[in-house]
Amino acid sequence: MTPVLPRTVRAVDTDQLLDLHQEAATLSFSQRLPVAWLRAHLAAEATHYLFPTLVQHLRHRPEVPVQWRCQLLLSVRTGEQIWGLLDVLPDTFDKLPETLDAASKKAIVSLIGRAETQLKWAERMTEAAAPCAGARQDPSVP
């Protein structure tokens, strides 16, 4: 029987989020970020949010369990919040404590809908760190 998708938001700390991504990697789930990337970019003492949005069945891979595809609101070291996706086992999600009131959940879902994607944020950070392409260099500097 397919588990019913909950209409809720769960809050996790950075260590819990890393564990969830590690589980997704171990199970070869398709929607996850590399744990090394998360360690490098997530704010260490932050709260992140998971919002399940669809039930993921891989009928072509029956050995893979049913997953809930969650939208994420991630807090990164720059102080921004960005959007991502993570596939989570229903039992794993159900074990996360329910800590948010209805108003907080509604506000978080609204933030998720407006957040910059992880990919766009990473591209922007890479561009900001790189020297300007085509900029004229001082000819006296080797």
TADA-V565660 format. One record per backbone hydrogen bond with DSSP energy under -0.5 kcal/mol. NH is the residue of the N-H (numbers start at 1). CO is the residue of the C=O. If there is no record, write none. Layout:
BEGIN
NH/CO
NH/CO
END
This chain:
BEGIN
8/6
10/50
12/48
14/46
17/13
18/14
19/15
20/16
21/17
22/18
23/19
24/20
25/21
26/22
27/23
28/25
29/24
32/30
38/34
39/35
40/36
41/37
42/38
43/75
46/43
48/12
49/73
50/10
51/71
52/8
53/69
54/69
56/54
56/67
57/55
59/57
61/58
64/61
67/56
68/88
69/54
69/67
70/68
70/86
71/51
72/84
73/49
74/72
74/82
76/74
76/80
77/41
79/76
82/74
83/116
84/72
86/70
87/31
88/68
90/66
93/89
94/90
95/91
96/92
96/93
99/97
105/101
106/102
107/103
108/104
109/105
110/106
111/107
112/108
113/109
114/110
114/111
115/111
115/112
116/81
118/83
121/117
122/118
123/119
124/120
125/121
126/122
127/123
128/124
129/125
130/126
135/132
141/138
142/140
END
